[in-house]
Amino acid sequence: MNQVLHISASPRGPRSESLAIATTFLDTLREVSPGTTVTEWNLWDGTLPAFGPEAAAAKMAVFAGEQPDSPAWTAAVDAFHRFDAYDRYLFSVPMWNAGIPYILKQFIDVISQPGLIFGFDPAEGYRGLLRDKRAAVIYTSAVYGPGRGPAFGADFQAPYVEDWLRWAGIDDLRTVHFRPNLATADADTPRRLAHAQARDLAKGFLS
């Protein structure tokens, strides 16, 4: 049975453009593969642990070859295993201040641990440890858009997410971008295009 994890970084619920496109993607998946199980991980639901001083100390202990034993480290490892249990991911990512919502950065910081998502060699550097996984990412922004000029912002959203995924070992990436200008007279046309792209991506996502 196919299993997909949807990681939602938007707190806007039914008003969220990224969630609406994600819904189109997931509805299409269920149509083409009725046996598909979709699990939702709303990063705002309170289940994501903090990664503060105790967890950071445990991470550095791992780098030193030690085996940390702390509740904060256990929570981070459990969050990683919750993520790693899937091999197909959908991320819905709105742009915040040219980047990603802080809750998604927290998620990345919590699960990106040595020996779990990455290995490190002093001579060779990092290597991603995730294997045979695929991700689709839905990006939305209200002001930034390609070709609009610096007064409309910059994109530290997609490069950050995709660099992290590849760094972790997920090279099989598919993306949808919906970037209407708040001042545009016609957001419906690019919105329809984004939803159509999401449907097309979903049809081949599991194969």
Secondary structure as GFF3:
##gff-version 3
##sequence-region A 1 207
A	DSSP	beta_strand	3	8	.	.	.	ID=ss1
A	DSSP	three_ten_helix	13	15	.	.	.	ID=ss2
A	DSSP	alpha_helix	17	32	.	.	.	ID=ss3
A	DSSP	beta_strand	37	42	.	.	.	ID=ss4
A	DSSP	alpha_helix	53	63	.	.	.	ID=ss5
A	DSSP	alpha_helix	71	84	.	.	.	ID=ss6
A	DSSP	beta_strand	88	94	.	.	.	ID=ss7
A	DSSP	alpha_helix	102	111	.	.	.	ID=ss8
A	DSSP	beta_strand	118	121	.	.	.	ID=ss9
A	DSSP	beta_strand	125	128	.	.	.	ID=ss10
A	DSSP	beta_strand	134	140	.	.	.	ID=ss11
A	DSSP	three_ten_helix	150	152	.	.	.	ID=ss12
A	DSSP	alpha_helix	158	168	.	.	.	ID=ss13
A	DSSP	beta_strand	172	178	.	.	.	ID=ss14
A	DSSP	alpha_helix	188	203	.	.	.	ID=ss15
###
